[in-house]
């Protein structure tokens, strides 16, 4: 049984890149989510936060990278994070992303 996460703690931030902006035209929106969040929790959080109907949720873990100083020696790590691509039903849109 996964640990329960409050719906407002599931979504961390929207991911705004060229690819995610292009996906918005296909009713797909990209978010950084909590590491322990599962697909039903992400679906519920998006539906509550933006008042839309979600068709499907795809998730992936983004691997952290090694940071290097100017001499090429490792100095630390960028933490890993979880990405969710949320597809909305036909006719759905999130106004937050419109016009980006």
Protein Blocks (a to p, Z undefined) as FASTA:
>chain_A
ZZdddfklmpmbdcddfklmmmmmnopacddddfklcfklmmmmmmmmnopadfbdcddd
ddddddddfkopafbdcdddddddddddehiacfklgoZZ
